């Protein structure tokens, strides 16, 4: 983060916790969530846990740094995005794969998933098949690393191609990806992503066509999820396929004044152009509880000049919203 943005976040993050209806955030934990909430009643502990996506926060971190920073801030899992410094790619040899697996298994951080850029919306059949084959190889790598999922994505519509045709094509490609994933004992997570395709009814249609037990969705906390200030309608629409969740700027949660957490509606801070546009994270977490979602919420946030400190603040705010 730029310096002015970082200071603004620290200041408004603290004020925002109070604005959310709590008189103070707990100290950020350096322990796993099960230990950090030991003093709370059992019913207040969220069934889901906090982790991170290396895009963008950890894009310049190697594996040791990912583990160190996550352990220090109480983040329990990581999704490794392709092309980043950690180097977990399809090109890894057998011994390198074993070493990656060993390093995570020897830590308190679960290597949860692999974040690919595989997508299936292209008008050229050869490109679609190429991405299906690449997904199959990611599934093999995920199996060797003992990951739970492989993230793929739709990435918009193609000009002059009917939307319904594109949605059906993506769903049919995911059927093949699902077969590959099931053969490796992993899952395919379809990120709610892409201009136009991130619209939940379109994702719903893709999942209807895919109709595969190894294929689910990754909720992505997009503005297009929100209808009249609520995510309930679209959460219920996609809930049957919920397998993973990306979260972002938690301080955008609605405040008692109607704006983002701790800020009047008209307040927009430098570096946060959408800061005053709220996203109902407290409601989202409540809906996840009701759905008995027991997996992870993965922070997909910008990089920071003080990542360890930022992650502790982030966890403290996550605890306030999730408990």
Order of alpha helices (4+ residues) and beta strands (2+ residues): alpha-alpha-beta-alpha-beta-alpha-beta-alpha-beta-alpha-beta-alpha-beta-alpha-beta-alpha-beta-alpha
